[in-house]
Amino acid sequence: MPEPSAPPPTPPVSLAALLADGSLGLRLIAGLPDAPAERVAVHWVHTSEMADPYPYLLGGELLLTAGVQLTDAHADTYVRRVVEAGAAALGFGVAPVYDTVPDSLVEACDRHGLPLLEIPRRTPFTTVARGVWRLMAEARHRELRRVTEAQQGLAAAAARPDPVPAVLRQLAVRLGGRAVLFAPDGAELHATGRDPAPGSRTALARLARVVNPPGAASPPTSATDTIGGARLAAYALGGGQGLVLGVAAGSREAGDHTVTGVAVVLLSLLTAPHQGAAEAGRSAALVRLLLGATPTEAAPLLGPGPWTVVHAHGGDTPFAASALAAALGSALAETDGATVRVLTDRPVTAQPGWTLGASAPVGPAALAEADTHAERALRHAEATRADLVHHREPGPDALTALVPPEVAAAHARARLAPIAGSPALTETLRTWLSLHGSWDRTAVALTVHRNTVRHRIARCAALLNADLDEADVRMDLWFALRRL
């Protein structure tokens, strides 16, 4: 099965984009009599002054040379070898060896169909290389954004009431072609989009049988083909149902494999056999996928959010999880028979008949941690018999919030009863504790003499029967004073 989290490869740069970069000053002078420069893809840049660079080329290069070893007699052989190596184009610097591009090289490039670029004196080869890398970085950024948007669209489609057709529609739109879900017998269960080339529909059905041949013990999980310029691919879905996803597109972008991989994962989950209601099984699979994924895997599968994870106890029907999710404005819920987990982008409110623990709203990369927080919040809700408890991030009141307000108030009244009738003693103790036991700062804060502070604190210690030099005692009194 394709790996959905793998980033798309760096897309190549078209020769047309290089020629359009005015800062480089490149000029196409030979080698493209008919084919447009947009169709020539440059994958990287290589500089060589070898008489025969063939052994050092991988294919797809913009080969840069100043013609140090080039002669008129050798020009045709040189160009033929460069073409055989699969180079995308040849860039010739007019300095320092030649003042102009040799006519023999121009004629050879026209003869063998190798695009020839004239590089002006003012443009060093390193500048050309930087220009190619910059254009590649810009193209990769655009491709990553396209892939991310496509993944988010697929995940949103999977949460719709009609998830399988919705995912196929999204995939067809994102790839600019046709997406089909084939049954084990090769029939089209769902199909959407346009055929990119004549005969592509029949060819795609034939390709689907390659990954699901009758009686095959270990068929391939995927297969690809081309027809009339269209790119075809078929993927066996997981779940052992014999279903196949087929896609046909007029062109192939660098991130298409990643986008299709996400669709394969989602469709495998959506079409897997379920226990109970189909809706419950579908959403449960998605919740497990999203909460169990790594941050880099989860982020592309959801929108930016924020998302809240809810753990819940309650409900007494097989459809309880789906009912709770609907009440919380979500279609994403799963249950292990005891606890229901819901993933929602809506505010969480108490629900009749349920005890809920909710995480703080988070981005998709923090879902796993939020899942843990929701579990703790649910335990706290049950311990305090509350309908709903929200997880709170650590802060000044985090520990205090763990104790129910009525319990905290009762403790404060009992602990501070000996000094409750004296506002002066209560306020002095509160101020002194807040200022870490500083006599002088407390005196300034209360506008009294330093000895008055000492006298009042000694009186508090006696009435409360407390050793105020003990950190635990100070913490207990501070907690009580904040809840008095």
Protein Blocks (a to p, Z undefined) as FASTA:
>chain_A
ZZfkbccddddddfklmmmmmknopacfehilmbcfklpccfbdcddfbfblmlmpgbhi
acddehlmgcfklmmmmmmmmmmnopabdcddfbfkbmbdcfklmmmmmmnopacddddf
klcfklmmmmmmmmmmmmmmmmmmmmmmmmmmmmmmmmpmblmlmmmmmmmmmnopaddd
ddfkopafbdcdjdfbghklmmmmmmmmmmmcghiabdcfbdcddeehiacdddddehil
opacddddfbdcfklmmmmmmmmmmmmmmmpccehjfklmmmmmmmmmmmmpcfklmmmm
pcebjadddddeedjbfklmmmmmmmnopabdcdehjaccdddfbdcdddehiacddddd
ddfklmmmmmmmmmmmmmmmmmnopabdcdddddfklmmmmpcfklmmmmmmmmmmmmmm
mmklmmmmmmmmmnnopaklmmmmnopafklmmmmmmmmmmmnopafkbmklmmmmmmmm
mmZZ
